[in-house]
Amino acid sequence: MQDKDKDKGSADLNNITPAKITLTKDDHVNPVGSEQLVVVKSRGNWLLPLLILILIAGIVFFVLPSHIESPKLENNSASSTTQTNPSSSSSSPAPQKPEASPFQEAQEARQRSKSQELLSEILRVQEELENNNVLVWAEESYNDALSKATLGDEAYRSRDFIESANLYGATLIELQSLLSDMDSIFSDSVKDGYDAINAGLSKDANEAFEFALLIYPDDEDAIKGLRRAETLDQVLQLMTDGNDLQQNDQLENAREKYQQVLKLDTDWVEAKQQLSAVNRKINDRDFNRLMSSGYKSLQQNNLEAARLFFQKAKRLKPNASEVLAALDQTQTGITNEQINQYLSLAIDYEKQEKWEEALGEYNKALSLDNNLAQAQEGKAYSDSRIKLDNRLNQIISEPGRLSNKSVFEETRLIVQQANSIPSPEPRLAQQLETINYLLNDATNPVNVMFMSDNQTNVRINRVGMLGTFEQTNLDLLPGKYTAVGTRKGYRDIRIEFNVPANQLVNQAITIIATEQVSSR
C-alpha cells in the first residue's frame, strides 16, 4: 500500500463518527399508564451501549484491515518529502502501491540471507587481517574495502538486499585478495631482509624483518633473520678483523675471530668459508713443520723420534703420500735396527751357551723378517744345541742307563757328533769329558755282594736267576738293577739298587722274603 493510501485510510478512520441517537424523554404521557413507561425507560438504558459496541466491532473487523499494510522502509528522499511537505499527503491522496507477491517476498528473503552470509564471512576475514596488523601493511586498500561494506550497510537498511549483497561481495573479494597477498608481502619482506643482510645493511634488514613479524609474529625464519640483523654490524667488524689477521699470517687469531662470528650468526657463509680456509692453512703449516722435524730426526738416526713426528703429521693428513712414504722408511729403519739388536743378543747368548735364550732372540728377528737367512740359520743351530745339551745332561744324570747296550751305543754316537763341533764351548767340553769318563767306566764291571736266607729264590733283572744262597758275589756293569726274591708262602720282595762306577768298597745287597702270607 502506498503512503497516500495510508493517509487516506487514516482519514477515513478519523471521519468515522457514532450515529446520533435521541435519548430524551417524551413529553407526552403514555396513555397506557405509568407502568408501561417504566418498561420503555429500562430498555433505553442498556440498548444504547449495546449498539455502540456492535458498531465499533464492525469497524475493527471489517473496515480497518483493508486500510492497513505491513510497514516498509522508506527511502530518505520520500521521508524527506513527507516531512517537509506534510500537507501533500493529507491534501491530495497518493496512488496506492501494489502489494508484494509471495515470489517477490521469497526473492527478497533470499537476497537478505545472502547478504547476511557475506557479512559473516567479511567479519571473519576482517578479524584475521586485523590480527595480522593489516593497517600497517595495507591500510589504504583495507579502508577502501571497508567503505564498500559501509555502502552495503546502507543498502541493507534500505531493504535493497540485492545491492547490499553486491557491495558485501565486492568487499569480501577485496579483503580475501588482501589475505592472499599477505603471504607474498610477508615473503617479500623476509627476502628483502636477507638481501639486506647479505648486502651488509643492518638497518634495512631490521626494518624488513620487523615489518614481516607484524604479519606473522611467530614465524621462525623472520625471528631468526631479525636476530641476524641485530648482530650484523658486529659480525661485519669481526669478519674484517679476521681477514686482516689472516693476511698477516696470524692464523690462530684469525680463526678465533671467525669462530666468534659463527657464535653470533651460525649461517654466515663467508665466516664458514674463511674458517675452513684458515684451518687448512694451519693444518698445512703444522704438517710441514712435523715432516721437517721427522726427516731431521731420521738423518740423525733417531728413528723413534722420527716416527713420532711422522705419526703426528699423518693425523693431520692421513692420506698424504709423503707422510706414508716417510713412515715406511722410518719403520724399515726401526725394523732393521731391532733385527740387529735381536741377532746381536742371540750371538751373545750363544757364547754363553744359553741356547734357549738365543733361540728366543732369533724368533723375534724372524717375526720382523721371516726371510732373514742369518736368523733362520741361528734358529736351527740353537735348536740343535738345545737338543744336544738336554741329551748330554740326561746321560750325565743317569749314568746307570749306559749299562744298556743300545743306550751305550747311542751315547757313543752322540759323543762323536759333539766332538765334531769346532772349538766347543766350555760347558760342552765339560759335558763331553764327563760322558767319556762315564762310557769308560760303563765297560768296567764292579763286584757286588748279595746276602739271603738260603730259602729265598733270588733273580736279578737283566742278569738272571741266582737261586737260593746265603751269600754270593757278582761282577756287574755300572747301572741300575732290580733284585726279586720269592719264597713259597711268603710275599715277594723287590729291591732296586744302583751300581756306581769305580766303586771302591763292595756293595752288599740283602734279599730275604720275610712277610708270610696267611693261609685259609
C-alpha positions in Angstrom: 0.0 0.0 0.0 1.4 3.4 -0.9 1.9 6.3 1.6 -1.0 8.2 0.2 -3.3 5.2 0.6 -2.2 5.0 4.2 -3.1 8.7 4.7 -6.5 8.1 3.0 -7.2 5.1 5.2 -6.3 7.1 8.3 -8.5 10.0 7.2 -11.4 7.6 6.6 -10.9 6.2 10.1 -10.8 9.7 11.5 -14.0 10.6 9.8 -16.0 7.7 11.4 -18.4 9.2 13.9 -21.1 7.4 16.0 -24.7 7.6 14.9 -26.8 10.2 16.8 -29.4 8.5 19.0 -32.0 10.7 20.8 -32.4 9.6 24.4 -34.7 12.4 25.6 -37.9 11.5 27.4 -41.2 12.1 25.5 -43.2 15.0 27.0 -46.5 13.3 26.3 -47.7 10.9 28.8 -48.2 7.5 27.5 -51.8 6.6 27.7 -51.1 3.2 28.6 -50.1 4.3 32.0 -47.2 4.7 34.3 -46.2 1.0 34.3 -45.6 0.9 30.6 -43.4 4.0 30.8 -41.1 2.3 33.2 -40.5 -0.5 30.8 -39.5 1.8 28.0 -37.0 3.6 30.1 -35.5 0.4 31.2 -34.9 -0.7 27.6 -33.3 2.6 26.8 -30.6 2.2 29.4 -29.0 -0.9 28.0 -29.8 -0.8 24.3 -27.7 2.3 23.6 -24.3 0.9 24.8 -25.0 -2.3 23.0 -25.5 -0.6 19.7 -22.2 1.4 20.2 -20.2 -1.8 20.8 -21.7 -3.5 17.8 -20.7 -0.5 15.6 -17.1 -0.4 16.9 -16.7 -4.2 16.4 -17.8 -3.9 12.8 -15.3 -1.2 12.1 -12.4 -3.2 13.7 -13.1 -6.4 11.9 -14.4 -5.3 8.6 -13.3 -1.8 7.8 -9.9 -1.3 9.4 -7.9 -4.4 7.9 -8.5 -3.1 4.4 -6.8 0.2 5.2 -3.6 -1.3 6.9 -0.5 -3.0 5.3 2.9 -4.1 6.6 5.3 -1.2 7.1 8.1 -0.8 4.6 11.4 1.1 5.0 11.0 4.4 3.0 14.0 5.9 1.3 15.4 9.1 2.5 14.0 11.2 -0.2 10.5 10.0 0.3 10.8 10.5 4.0 12.3 13.9 3.5 9.5 14.9 1.1 6.9 13.7 3.5 8.4 15.6 6.4 9.0 18.8 4.5 5.5 18.7 2.9 3.2 17.1 5.3 0.1 18.8 3.8 0.6 17.0 0.5 -0.4 13.6 1.9 -3.4 15.0 3.6 -4.5 17.3 0.9 -4.0 15.0 -2.2 -4.1 11.2 -1.7 -1.2 9.3 -3.4 -1.8 6.4 -5.7 -1.8 3.0 -3.9 1.3 0.8 -4.2 0.6 -2.8 -5.3 1.2 -5.4 -2.6 4.4 -7.7 -3.0 3.7 -11.1 -4.3 4.9 -14.2 -2.4 7.6 -14.8 -5.0 9.0 -11.3 -4.6 8.9 -11.7 -0.9 10.9 -15.0 -1.3 13.5 -13.4 -3.6 13.9 -10.6 -1.1 14.3 -13.0 1.8 17.0 -15.0 -0.2 19.0 -11.8 -1.0 18.8 -10.8 2.6 20.1 -14.2 3.7 22.9 -14.0 1.1 23.9 -10.5 2.4 24.0 -11.8 6.0 26.2 -14.8 4.9 28.6 -12.5 3.1 28.7 -10.1 6.0 29.5 -13.0 8.4 32.5 -14.1 6.1 33.6 -10.4 5.9 33.8 -10.2 9.6 35.8 -13.4 9.8 38.3 -12.3 7.2 38.4 -8.8 8.7 39.3 -10.3 12.1 42.1 -12.4 10.6 43.5 -9.4 8.7 43.4 -7.2 11.8 45.1 -9.9 13.9 47.9 -9.7 11.3 48.2 -5.9 11.5 46.7 -5.2 8.1 46.6 -1.4 8.9 50.4 -1.5 8.9 51.0 -3.1 5.5 47.7 -2.4 3.5 45.9 0.4 5.3 44.6 2.2 2.1 43.3 -1.0 0.4 41.8 -2.2 3.6 39.9 1.0 4.2 38.7 1.1 0.6 37.3 -2.4 1.0 35.5 -1.4 4.2 34.0 1.6 2.6 32.1 -0.7 0.2 30.9 -2.6 3.2 29.5 0.7 4.7 27.6 1.3 1.4 26.3 -2.3 1.7 25.0 -1.5 5.2 23.1 1.5 3.9 21.5 -0.6 1.1 20.7 -3.3 3.7 18.9 -0.7 5.9 17.0 0.5 2.8 16.0 -3.2 2.2 17.8 -3.2 -1.1 19.2 -6.6 -0.4 20.4 -7.2 -4.0 22.6 -4.1 -3.8 23.8 -4.9 -0.3 24.8 -8.4 -1.4 26.7 -7.0 -4.4 28.5 -4.5 -2.2 29.3 -7.1 0.5 30.5 -9.5 -2.2 32.9 -6.8 -3.6 34.1 -6.1 -0.1 34.8 -9.8 0.6 36.7 -10.2 -2.7 39.0 -7.3 -1.8 39.5 -8.5 1.7 40.3 -12.0 0.5 42.7 -10.6 -2.0 44.5 -8.8 0.8 44.5 -12.0 2.8 46.0 -13.9 -0.2 48.5 -11.1 -0.8 49.6 -11.2 2.9 51.8 -14.3 2.4 53.6 -12.8 -0.6 54.0 -9.5 1.2 55.5 -11.4 4.1 57.7 -13.5 1.9 59.0 -10.4 0.0 59.7 -8.7 3.3 61.7 -11.6 4.6 63.6 -11.9 1.3 64.3 -8.2 1.5 65.6 -8.7 5.0 68.0 -11.4 4.0 69.1 -9.5 0.9 69.9 -6.6 3.2 71.9 -8.9 5.5 73.9 -10.1 2.5 74.5 -6.5 1.5 75.6 -5.6 5.0 72.7 -3.2 5.6 71.7 -3.8 9.2 69.1 -1.0 9.4 67.3 -2.1 6.3 67.4 -5.7 7.4 66.0 -4.8 10.8 63.1 -2.8 9.3 62.3 -5.6 6.8 62.1 -8.3 9.5 60.2 -6.2 11.9 57.7 -5.5 9.2 57.4 -9.2 8.4 56.9 -10.0 12.1 53.9 -7.6 12.2 52.2 -10.0 9.8 53.4 -13.3 11.3 54.8 -12.6 14.8 55.7 -16.2 15.4 57.5 -17.1 12.2 60.8 -18.7 13.0 62.5 -17.7 9.8 61.7 -14.0 10.3 62.7 -14.2 14.0 66.0 -15.8 13.0 66.5 -13.1 10.4 65.9 -10.3 12.9 68.4 -11.8 15.3 70.9 -12.0 12.5 70.2 -8.4 11.6 70.7 -7.2 15.2 74.2 -8.7 15.3 75.1 -7.8 11.7 77.3 -4.8 12.5 79.3 -6.8 15.0 79.6 -9.7 12.6 81.0 -7.5 9.8 83.6 -6.0 12.1 84.8 -9.4 13.3 85.0 -10.6 9.7 87.1 -7.5 8.8 89.4 -8.2 11.7 89.7 -11.9 10.9 90.6 -11.3 7.3 93.3 -8.8 8.3 94.8 -11.2 10.7 94.7 -14.0 8.1 96.6 -11.8 5.6 99.3 -11.2 8.2 99.6 -15.0 8.9 98.2 -14.6 12.4 96.2 -17.7 11.7 95.1 -18.7 15.2 93.9 -15.2 15.9 92.0 -15.1 12.7 90.4 -18.4 13.4 89.2 -17.1 16.7 87.5 -14.1 15.0 85.7 -16.4 12.6 84.6 -18.6 15.4 83.2 -15.6 17.2 81.3 -14.7 14.1 79.7 -18.1 13.9 78.7 -17.9 17.5 76.8 -14.8 16.7 75.5 -15.9 13.3 75.7 -19.6 12.6 74.6 -19.1 9.0 77.2 -16.5 8.0 78.6 -18.3 4.9 81.7 -16.2 4.5 82.8 -17.0 8.1 82.4 -20.7 7.4 84.4 -20.4 4.2 87.2 -18.4 5.8 87.3 -20.6 8.9 87.8 -23.6 6.6 90.5 -21.7 4.7 92.4 -20.7 7.8 92.1 -24.2 9.2 93.6 -25.6 6.0 96.5 -23.1 6.3 97.1 -24.0 9.9 97.0 -27.7 9.0 99.4 -27.3 6.1 101.8 -25.3 8.3 101.8 -27.8 11.1 102.1 -30.7 8.7 105.2 -29.2 7.0 106.8 -28.5 10.4 106.3 -32.1 11.6 107.6 -33.6 8.4 110.7 -31.4 8.6 111.3 -32.4 12.2 110.8 -36.1 11.2 113.3 -36.1 8.4 115.8 -34.3 10.6 115.5 -37.0 13.3 115.7 -39.6 10.5 119.0 -38.2 9.4 120.3 -38.3 12.9 119.3 -42.0 13.1 116.8 -41.1 15.9 114.2 -43.4 14.5 111.7 -43.4 17.3 111.6 -39.6 17.4 111.2 -39.5 13.6 108.3 -42.0 13.8 106.5 -39.8 16.4 106.8 -36.7 14.2 105.6 -38.6 11.1 102.7 -40.2 13.0 101.6 -36.7 14.2 101.8 -35.5 10.6 99.7 -38.4 9.5 96.9 -37.4 11.9 96.8 -34.1 10.1 96.8 -35.6 6.6 96.0 -39.3 6.8 96.3 -40.0 3.1 99.3 -37.8 2.2 101.7 -39.8 0.1 104.8 -38.1 1.5 103.9 -39.0 5.1 103.1 -42.6 4.2 106.4 -42.9 2.5 108.3 -41.4 5.4 106.6 -43.7 7.8 107.5 -46.7 5.7 111.2 -45.5 5.5 111.3 -45.0 9.2 109.6 -48.3 10.0 112.1 -50.1 7.8 115.0 -48.4 9.7 113.4 -49.3 13.0 112.8 -52.9 11.9 116.4 -53.3 10.8 117.6 -51.8 14.0 115.5 -54.2 16.0 116.6 -57.1 13.9 120.2 -56.2 14.5 119.6 -56.0 18.2 117.9 -59.4 18.3 120.8 -61.0 16.3 123.4 -59.4 18.5 121.7 -60.7 21.6 121.3 -64.1 20.1 125.0 -64.3 19.4 125.8 -63.2 22.9 123.6 -65.9 24.3 125.3 -68.5 22.1 128.7 -67.5 23.5 127.2 -68.1 27.0 125.8 -71.4 25.8 122.3 -70.1 26.7 120.6 -71.8 23.8 117.0 -71.3 24.9 117.6 -67.5 25.2 119.4 -67.4 21.8 116.6 -69.3 20.2 114.1 -66.7 21.5 116.0 -63.8 20.0 116.3 -65.5 16.6 112.5 -66.0 16.7 112.0 -62.3 17.4 114.1 -61.4 14.5 112.2 -63.8 12.2 108.9 -62.2 13.4 110.1 -59.0 11.8 111.6 -60.6 8.7 110.7 -64.2 8.2 113.2 -64.5 5.2 116.2 -63.4 7.2 118.8 -66.1 6.5 121.1 -65.3 9.5 118.1 -65.7 11.8 117.0 -68.9 10.2 120.4 -70.4 10.5 120.8 -69.3 14.0 117.5 -70.6 15.0 118.3 -74.1 13.5 121.7 -74.2 15.2 120.3 -73.1 18.6 117.6 -75.7 18.3 120.1 -78.5 17.7 122.3 -77.3 20.5 119.3 -77.3 22.9 118.6 -80.9 22.0 122.2 -81.9 22.4 122.5 -80.1 25.7 119.4 -81.8 27.0 120.6 -85.3 25.9 124.1 -84.9 27.4 122.6 -83.7 30.7 120.3 -86.7 30.7 123.3 -89.1 30.2 125.2 -87.4 32.9 122.3 -87.5 35.3 121.5 -91.2 34.6 124.9 -93.0 34.1 123.4 -96.3 35.0 121.4 -96.4 31.8 124.8 -96.9 30.0 124.7 -100.5 31.1 122.0 -100.9 28.5 123.8 -101.8 25.3 121.6 -99.7 23.0 121.8 -96.7 25.3 125.6 -97.1 25.4 125.9 -97.2 21.6 123.6 -94.3 21.2 125.6 -92.3 23.7 128.8 -93.1 21.8 127.3 -91.7 18.6 126.1 -88.5 20.4 129.6 -88.0 21.7 131.1 -88.5 18.3 128.8 -85.8 16.8 129.5 -83.4 19.7 133.3 -83.9 19.2 132.8 -82.7 15.6 131.8 -79.2 16.8 134.8 -77.0 16.3 136.1 -75.1 19.2 133.5 -76.4 21.7 132.4 -74.1 24.4 133.5 -74.7 28.0 130.2 -76.2 29.0 130.1 -78.6 26.1 133.7 -79.6 26.6 133.0 -80.4 30.3 129.9 -82.4 29.3 131.8 -84.5 26.8 134.6 -85.1 29.2 132.2 -86.3 31.8 130.4 -88.6 29.4 133.6 -90.1 28.0 134.6 -90.9 31.6 131.1 -92.5 32.2 131.4 -94.5 29.0 134.8 -95.8 30.1 133.5 -96.7 33.5 130.4 -98.3 32.0 132.7 -101.0 30.5 134.4 -101.9 33.8 132.4 -104.4 35.9 132.0 -103.8 39.7 131.9 -106.6 42.2 128.6 -106.7 44.2 127.9 -109.0 47.1 124.3 -110.4 47.7 123.0 -111.8 51.1 120.0 -114.1 51.6 118.5 -116.8 53.9 119.1 -119.8 51.6 115.4 -120.2 51.3 114.5 -117.2 49.1 115.0 -117.6 45.4 116.8 -114.6 44.0 116.7 -113.2 40.5 118.5 -110.2 39.1 116.8 -108.4 36.2 118.9 -108.2 33.0 121.3 -110.6 34.7 119.5 -113.9 35.5 118.4 -116.3 38.3 120.8 -116.6 41.3 118.7 -119.2 43.2 118.9 -119.7 47.0 122.0 -118.8 48.9 123.3 -117.2 51.9 126.0 -115.1 50.2 127.2 -114.7 46.6 129.1 -112.1 44.6 128.6 -110.9 41.0 130.5 -108.6 38.7 128.0 -106.1 37.3 128.5 -103.1 35.0 127.7 -99.8 36.5 123.9 -99.0 36.3 120.6 -99.6 37.9 119.3 -103.1 38.7 116.3 -104.8 40.3 116.6 -107.9 42.5 113.5 -110.0 43.1 113.1 -112.6 46.0 110.4 -115.3 46.0 109.5 -117.9 48.7 106.5 -120.2 48.9 104.0 -119.0 51.5 105.7 -115.5 51.6 105.1 -112.3 49.8 107.6 -111.5 47.0 110.2 -108.9 47.7 111.7 -106.4 45.2 114.9 -104.3 45.7 116.2 -101.7 43.3 119.9 -100.8 43.6 122.4 -98.8 41.7 125.9 -100.0 40.9 128.1 -96.9 40.7 131.3 -96.9 38.6 134.7 -97.2 40.3 133.1 -98.4 43.5 135.9 -98.7 46.0 134.1 -100.8 48.6 132.0 -103.8 47.7 128.3 -103.2 48.0 126.2 -105.7 49.9 122.6 -106.3 48.8 120.3 -108.4 51.2 117.3 -110.1 49.6 115.1 -112.2 52.0 111.3 -112.8 51.8 110.1 -112.3 55.4 106.4 -111.4 55.1 104.4 -114.7 55.4 101.1 -115.0 53.6 98.3 -116.3 55.8 96.6 -119.5 54.5 92.8 -120.1 54.8 
